[in-house]
């Protein structure tokens, strides 16, 4: 018997799109926390709606890795050099919303997820 397994084409990954909320649930220039089901189990995600940027919708980990608390959705939104960021409400580190990178410590990064509007619904891929 062969133990070889077929590889899935890239389009057929284990990630699936989930409807988390509606556009009306979001607050412009602010964060909203939601539960996201991942293959590792449920996690808290912070959703940010920033109208006027090329990318208006972002999904990052709600867990602050330095403060060890789920608070990123409560952070202050702004921009650094034209890039949308969120400042952690605990120790004030800035995280780029597009890729989760901490600007003060390059060894720290928030997990990010693909997110988009489908009509008035917010969908995240996990």
C-alpha positions in Angstrom: 0.0 0.0 0.0 1.2 3.5 -0.8 1.3 6.0 2.0 1.6 9.0 -0.4 -1.0 11.7 -0.1 -2.1 14.0 -2.9 -1.3 17.7 -2.3 -4.2 20.1 -2.4 -4.1 22.8 -5.0 -3.3 26.2 -3.5 -6.9 27.3 -4.1 -8.2 24.4 -1.9 -6.7 25.3 1.5 -8.1 24.5 4.9 -9.0 28.2 5.3 -12.6 29.2 5.0 -14.3 32.6 4.9 -16.5 33.4 7.9 -19.2 36.1 8.2 -18.3 37.9 11.5 -20.6 41.0 11.5 -22.1 43.7 9.3 -20.7 47.1 8.3 -23.2 48.7 10.8 -21.5 46.8 13.6 -18.2 48.6 12.9 -17.2 52.0 14.2 -15.2 54.2 11.8 -11.6 54.8 12.9 -12.0 52.5 15.8 -11.7 48.8 16.6 -14.3 46.1 17.3 -13.5 42.7 18.8 -15.1 39.5 17.5 -14.5 35.7 17.9 -13.0 34.0 14.9 -13.0 30.2 14.5 -9.6 29.0 13.3 -8.2 25.5 12.8 -6.3 26.0 16.1 -9.5 27.0 17.9 -11.3 30.2 18.6 -9.3 33.5 18.8 -10.3 37.1 19.3 -9.8 39.3 16.3 -9.8 43.1 16.2 -11.6 44.6 13.2 -10.7 48.1 12.1 -12.7 50.1 9.5 -10.6 53.1 8.3 -12.5 54.9 5.4 -10.3 56.8 3.0 -7.3 54.5 2.9 -6.7 52.2 -0.1 -7.5 49.3 2.2 -10.3 50.3 4.5 -10.8 47.1 6.5 -8.3 45.2 8.6 -8.4 42.2 10.8 -5.6 41.7 13.4 -5.1 39.6 16.5 -6.8 41.3 19.5 -4.2 39.8 21.9 -1.4 42.3 22.8 1.7 40.1 22.9 3.6 42.5 25.2 0.8 43.3 27.6 -0.6 39.7 27.4 -4.2 40.9 27.3 -7.0 41.0 24.6 -7.1 44.8 24.2 -5.9 45.7 20.7 -9.5 46.6 19.5 -9.5 49.3 22.3 -6.3 50.9 20.9 -6.0 54.4 19.4 -6.1 54.4 15.6 -3.9 56.8 13.7 -1.2 56.7 11.0 2.6 56.7 10.9 4.1 57.9 7.6 0.8 57.4 5.9 0.3 53.8 7.1 -2.7 53.1 9.3 -1.7 51.9 12.8 -3.2 51.0 16.1 -1.5 52.0 19.4 -1.9 49.4 22.1 -3.8 50.8 25.1 -1.4 49.1 27.5 2.2 50.1 26.6 1.4 52.2 23.5 3.4 50.2 20.9 2.2 50.9 17.4 1.1 48.1 15.1 0.7 48.5 11.4 -2.8 47.3 10.5 -1.8 45.9 7.1 0.7 43.4 8.4 0.6 43.6 12.2 4.2 44.6 12.5 5.2 46.4 15.7 7.0 49.7 14.8 8.9 49.9 18.0 10.1 46.2 18.1 10.7 44.4 14.8 10.6 41.0 16.6 6.9 41.5 17.6 4.0 41.1 15.2 0.3 40.6 15.4 -1.3 37.9 13.4 -3.4 39.3 10.5 -6.2 37.7 8.4 -7.7 38.5 5.0 -10.9 40.5 5.5 -13.4 42.0 3.1 -16.8 43.4 2.7 -19.3 41.3 0.8 -22.2 43.7 0.4 -22.8 45.0 4.0 -21.3 41.9 5.6 -17.8 41.6 7.0 -16.0 38.3 6.0 -12.7 37.0 7.4 -10.7 34.1 6.1 -9.3 31.8 8.7 
